[in-house]
């Protein structure tokens, strides 16, 4: 039994390596950082978007062979336009940050960058997953019972 | 992308300006400002989560090891283990319920009820789940086909599809239909033009004789889901090889398969990301795709690797899945091993593992 308990603790410690937010935890963090209604985008929109982009995994990374860019973090923000990873051709870095900043457990910088993205004319439509899963849907379930 | 709509409406308001220079400057600034998607998640959308009226062939196909864009399908293990029940193991759901569900699956896989899973049993299960994904695709295809065949004559032409595709990209459906009817050049951006070209190639490939560019419902299914059509699977393989093949010899070397973009990585974390990506692809290349281990992947090898109904692949996959969780190395899976490695099988940790097992004893 002791061995199993030790195993359990090891599992717990292993899970700390990659910060994966719980849905409501994420919603509260967003609200605390002024995301509710930012540029007309509701909290539920942001939660829905992040679930479909990264399943709330702060260290999600996906490479895009097409333009040799990479999408980083809980919002899957792209290195071609928004951040610098030192290896993306024709990069712009509109958020003025290294892409590694988007992978941190503390998602403050990722939120600031997401705000910058949504201030562009296309707004939240910059996120394909939002268009395909969240647009014109009833999103109340994404923040249900979160107290936000 | 929808940003074209914004440009169109903005262009109208700019037409009133007298100075052409200002109009051009505005256009250039607008193009630069609006053509910046947050990411390219399009290529990674799960097929199971597609909208009902989805008419664009997905890059991601459930139960297929490589995406259409050459990425490894990181959800493959869960897809062939869970079948269409992939959404039942959300992080939010209670651990006890997830555990019970996992044990129900275990008892189904364990055909001879000896309380452990053999490679043969897992292989059989994988084949069953893969077929399940295909049945799901057939069902979805009826809806998609109905969306592109509104007159219900059982055929959809390339021109009809093009109208629907561009409408789904935010273009005005009537304007597009008129332009096509009058053989006018379509005003679409470069990226959409390229996608259309690829789609047209696939359309040609899916169009069985007679070559009339009209697709039936079955042909449309192979257009959206090439993995279960021999001809379309070959086409898919050819596309992937073409994308990755740098020296043009129509096969893939290890460097080609794992190639990363040139450039200096800025820090150690970036280097770690690259290393992980390369390591995963190298392992897949050497251990699985290159079946004769000669350092070269031919189109035939890649096709065998991607064929979801290949029995040899399913057995290999079964052995691989068992090996990952088989702690006592008896080449079988016991209930406690599956529970401990639940994240590998379901994509979701069972955080109360220790407590649950304690209660079981």
Interface residues (C-beta under 8 A of the other chain):
Chain A: X1 X4 X5 X7 X8 X9 X11 X12 X15 X20 X22 X23 X52 X53 X55 X56 X61 X62 X63 X64 X65 X66 X67 X68 X69 X70 X71 X75 X76 X77 X78 X81 X82 X84 X85 X86 X87 X88 X89 X92 X94 X98 X99 X100 X103 X114 X117 X120 X121 X122 X125 X126 X127 X128 X129 X131 X132 X133
Chain B: X1 X2 X3 X6 X30 X33 X34 X36 X37 X38 X39 X40 X41 X42 X43 X44 X45 X49 X50 X51 X69 X70 X71 X91 X92 X243 X260 X261 X262 X263 X264 X265 X266 X267 X269 X270 X273 X274 X277 X340 X349 X351 X353 X354 X355 X357 X358 X361
